[in-house]
Amino acid sequence: MCKTITQKVRFRAAPSAVYDLLVSATDEIGRRFRMGEGSGIVVDLAPATRVVRAWREADYPEGVFSMAAFTLRPTETGAELTLTHRGVPKALIPRTEERWRRDYWEPMKRTLTAAASG
């Protein structure tokens, strides 16, 4: 059985700066990608507002892909990112939630803080 993870993260940076950390210069719709321990295909790109990827972790059961949508909106102090990660195998939910926090949101915040101090 698969489940959905939803996480909201606030950044003290413009949505465009957060978007730039989510994508690479070579990302385009339909192109394969590798990000951390995940890989998949770029499904949708809307600059500074949305990224959608068909996502697969190395330890997912054979043939299982999830869908990770990153939606950005401006706030008074920067940007809010909402991750909606559908189709995550139920047994991997706690680990996947922690990986998003530890391997993505925390490093992104450090990078954006360093850039602002820069």
C-alpha positions in Angstrom: 0.0 0.0 0.0 1.2 3.5 -0.8 0.6 6.8 1.0 1.1 10.5 0.6 3.6 12.8 2.4 2.8 16.5 2.6 5.4 18.9 4.1 5.4 22.7 4.2 8.7 24.5 4.5 9.4 28.2 4.7 12.5 29.8 3.3 13.9 33.3 3.7 14.4 33.6 0.0 12.4 34.5 -3.1 10.5 31.6 -4.7 12.8 31.9 -7.7 15.9 31.2 -5.5 14.3 28.1 -4.0 13.2 26.9 -7.4 16.8 27.2 -8.6 17.9 24.8 -5.9 15.2 22.3 -6.9 16.2 22.1 -10.6 19.3 21.8 -12.6 20.3 23.8 -15.7 19.6 20.6 -17.8 16.2 19.9 -16.4 13.4 19.8 -19.0 10.1 18.0 -19.1 10.6 14.3 -20.0 14.2 14.3 -19.0 15.6 11.7 -16.6 17.2 13.0 -13.4 19.1 11.8 -10.3 18.7 13.6 -7.0 20.2 12.1 -3.8 19.1 8.5 -3.6 16.2 9.2 -5.9 15.9 9.1 -9.7 13.1 9.5 -12.2 11.6 11.8 -14.9 10.8 15.5 -14.9 7.0 15.7 -15.4 6.3 19.5 -15.1 8.3 22.7 -14.7 6.8 26.1 -14.1 9.6 28.6 -13.2 9.5 29.8 -9.6 6.2 28.1 -8.9 6.1 24.3 -9.5 8.3 21.2 -10.2 6.8 17.8 -10.6 8.8 14.6 -10.8 8.0 10.9 -11.2 10.2 9.7 -8.4 11.8 6.4 -7.5 14.0 5.6 -4.5 16.6 2.8 -4.9 14.8 0.7 -2.3 11.3 1.0 -3.7 9.7 -2.3 -4.8 10.4 -3.1 -8.5 8.3 -1.0 -10.8 7.0 1.4 -8.1 7.3 5.1 -8.9 5.9 7.9 -6.8 5.0 11.5 -7.8 6.7 14.4 -6.0 5.2 17.9 -6.6 7.0 20.9 -5.2 4.8 24.0 -5.2 6.2 27.5 -4.3 4.3 30.6 -3.2 5.7 33.9 -2.1 5.3 34.9 1.6 6.0 38.2 3.4 9.5 36.9 4.4 10.4 34.8 1.3 8.8 31.6 0.0 6.8 28.6 1.2 7.4 25.3 -0.5 4.7 22.6 -0.3 5.9 19.1 -1.1 3.1 16.6 -2.0 4.8 13.2 -2.5 2.2 10.7 -3.6 2.6 6.9 -3.9 5.3 6.4 -1.3 5.4 2.8 -0.1 3.8 2.8 3.4 6.7 1.0 5.0 9.1 3.8 3.8 7.0 6.8 4.9 8.9 7.6 8.2 12.3 7.3 6.5 11.2 9.3 3.5 9.8 12.1 5.6 13.1 12.3 7.5 15.2 12.3 4.3 13.2 15.2 2.9 14.0 17.2 6.0 17.6 16.1 6.5 18.8 15.8 2.9 16.8 18.6 1.2 15.2 21.3 3.3 18.0 21.7 5.9 20.8 21.9 3.3 18.7 24.2 1.1 18.1 26.6 4.1 21.9 26.6 4.8 22.7 27.4 1.1 20.2 30.2 0.9 21.4 31.7 4.2 25.0 31.6 3.0 24.0 33.2 -0.3 22.1 36.0 1.6 25.1 36.6 3.8 27.4 36.4 0.9 
